[in-house]
Amino acid sequence: MEVIIISKEDFLSMIEENNNKLKSLFLDKEEPTETHKEFLTTKEACAVFNTSRQNLYNKKNEGVIKQYRFGNKKYYKYDEIRSTILKSNEQ
């Protein structure tokens, strides 16, 4: 194992750089395309947004995002999840 010692300023700079990269991934203003559908299953939403099922359920129960039902299947809107994640990242 290798230990690298860096200054506090360098560490904070690295964190800020990574945050900016993450924001740029979510801030694209594209409309849903084949790469991201308008409605996602729970499994798809968790994979696309790298979150847990429990986190989605919690946001649904808090009224932050809405769950849609088509037949027996449950779906989430891509844009609603994306905007929720952007808001939570800004705080």
Stockholm file with secondary structure:
# STOCKHOLM 1.0

chainA/1-91         MEVIIISKEDFLSMIEENNNKLKSLFLDKEEPTETHKEFLTTKEACAVFNTSRQNLYNKKNEGVIKQYRFGNKKYYKYDEIRSTILKSNEQ
#=GR chainA/1-91 SS CCCCCCCHHHHHHHHHHHHHHHHHHHCCCCCCBTTBCSEEEHHHHHHHHTCCHHHHHHHHHTTSSCEEEETTEEEEEHHHHHHHHHHHHHC
#=GC SS_cons        CCCCCCCHHHHHHHHHHHHHHHHHHHCCCCCCBTTBCSEEEHHHHHHHHTCCHHHHHHHHHTTSSCEEEETTEEEEEHHHHHHHHHHHHHC
//
